[in-house]
Amino acid sequence: MDKHTSQHLMPYHTLALVLGTLLILTAVTVGVSYVDLGIFNVPIALTIAATKVSLVLLFFMHLKYEGKAIVVSFLGTIFFLAIMISFTFWDVAFR
Amino acid sequence: MSATPSFFQTPSPPGLTGIKAWLLTHDHKRLGLMYLWAVLFWFVVALTVGFLIRIELMSMGRTIMSAEVYNSAFTLHGVIMIFLFVIPGIPAIFGNFFLPIQLGTDDVFFPRLNLLSWYLYMIGGLLALISLFTAGGFPDTGWTFYVPFSVGTNNNVSLTVFAAFILGMSSMLTGLNFITTVHRMRIKTMGWMQIPLFTWSLYATAWVQLLATPVISITLVLVIFERFFQIGLFDPDRGGDPILYQHLFWMYSHPAVYVMILPGMGVISEIIPTFSRKAIFGYKAIVASSLGIAVAGSLVWAHHMYTSGMSDVAVFVFSLLTFLVAIPTAVKVFSWVSTLYRASIEMTPPLLYGLIFIYLFSVGGLTGLVLGAAGTDIHVHDTHFVVAHFHFTMFGGTGFAFFAALHYWWPKMFGVMYNFKRAYLAATLATVGFMFHYVPMFILGLKGMPRRYYDYLPQFSQGNSLAAVGGLLLFSGIILMLVNLVLSLRSRQVAAANPWGGCTLEWSVPSPPPLHNFVSEPRVMAYPYDFSEIIARESQGK
């Protein structure tokens, strides 16, 4: 059974660092939108967004410090989301 | 009855009296009963609407209702049955009541959230009721709310889909509560392979509830947005993709049929060994198949869409994947039958309902293969064949598992026993009615009668008349069953703590259970279906 019950307290400077990184990445997103990178426009925007989401999940939502059950649950969710999106392409990509 | 005060006599939180002790309760058992009465209310409403639909179709032309009322009636029947009865039925009632007890604990992990789930369920039901009488009346779209019709129709689609959205939240929160309870509240001496199969099935179901429900929730919100703001997500006139709606809808709604059936399978996995006095055949295989169904069931949604215009590659892939689901399902059916083989079977109403389940569900499952194969599906798509298949699995399956659960756990929940003769009579009437009701629909479908049509050609008259007679028998049987259960509350024939000789933990506590479920530390057996002690005790008694 999962015995992970202790709380993890984040120091302020770590939170501030993550916040700062998120703000910088937001600025990068806006900046990149003014540059035409051809087919890389969408992948780059998505990469920045995914990085920001990961930071929020890992630090603000404490995923980095959680037990195995929570991490596996989260990865399971991502796995299902990936299936739902990718399997739709069996239709969309071959119409 | 036991000298220990039952949960009926002990409010939680303490000090609450009268109706407040129910409406503000944190006790999972009281909430289970509150769900019971609410779910039964909706079930009877939808059953009656279904019966009226069948009366309408009894003869050609108008019989008792206009075409517009008919369209709303089958939508109402579907929406209530799916969102207010079949999905929440077994998990919300029996899951809430028995999951914590089977895990040897005193409540779910989030008791207040559990109460909130009940209120969300009630609000969702209330909104569905309000949508009947406001802004154009109840939708005529069918329970699937397919675009572009659902975006264009003047009926009250927005409020009804919002009701479904609220009900989805209730379902998700219940799922979250069950997952957390299994992980964090399970008694320390109970390992994963000592968890009873009903709880295992609820655990697998809860994951599907949690992962798939958000998809339908957001999709229904998008339908509302489309209606109010004409965004153009699904409307082809605005560059939208109507097939995308069907993908999003079935991403939830196909896994949802496993939310509907898995807890029913869990109920049967409890009942069969108890009345066979024998360890269940293939405990680990049944656990694996529950999880297997939850996973495989999430990969097959587009088999509802073979004729929608999606790509042939998708038709091929989803047809292939669909056949995978048959494997874990068959594992369960074979395990139940193998448990019965050479067992010391004791016939009781719960077992009778359980056996009827196995038969009806098997027919439903096998006809599902006809629909899963793209070649045959093209011919019977959107015909009465689909209606019959769906009702064999969801009514013959989940419905009869629900009835089996009612008869199995009723003595534990209320501490009273019902009349067996009436229960047998009701089960027989309902089953005979069921067969006469739905088998003609298979034939009508194969002959080409479309579903959801208000009227039909003369060659379909005989089948529809027969189905109406079956419907009457089915309706009578179910009403008799419910009356029999309610009468037991009046006659108060006291039930023992373990009237069936079950060996999961709920049978080790008084009937009805006390507030904190266990009067002493529960003793977890090395194997949850070890009947040796029960058999030894029964032999001594003889």
HADDOCK unambig.tbl for C-alpha pairs under 7 A between the chains (distance, minus, plus):
assign (segid A and resid 1 and name CA) (segid B and resid 183 and name CA) 6.10 0.50 0.50
assign (segid A and resid 1 and name CA) (segid B and resid 184 and name CA) 6.72 0.50 0.50
assign (segid A and resid 2 and name CA) (segid B and resid 183 and name CA) 6.19 0.50 0.50
assign (segid A and resid 2 and name CA) (segid B and resid 184 and name CA) 6.16 0.50 0.50
assign (segid A and resid 77 and name CA) (segid B and resid 211 and name CA) 6.47 0.50 0.50
assign (segid A and resid 90 and name CA) (segid B and resid 313 and name CA) 6.26 0.50 0.50
assign (segid A and resid 90 and name CA) (segid B and resid 314 and name CA) 4.75 0.50 0.50
assign (segid A and resid 91 and name CA) (segid B and resid 310 and name CA) 5.58 0.50 0.50
assign (segid A and resid 91 and name CA) (segid B and resid 311 and name CA) 4.87 0.50 0.50
assign (segid A and resid 91 and name CA) (segid B and resid 313 and name CA) 6.79 0.50 0.50
assign (segid A and resid 91 and name CA) (segid B and resid 314 and name CA) 4.89 0.50 0.50
assign (segid A and resid 94 and name CA) (segid B and resid 311 and name CA) 5.59 0.50 0.50
assign (segid A and resid 94 and name CA) (segid B and resid 313 and name CA) 6.57 0.50 0.50
assign (segid A and resid 95 and name CA) (segid B and resid 310 and name CA) 6.54 0.50 0.50
assign (segid A and resid 95 and name CA) (segid B and resid 311 and name CA) 4.60 0.50 0.50
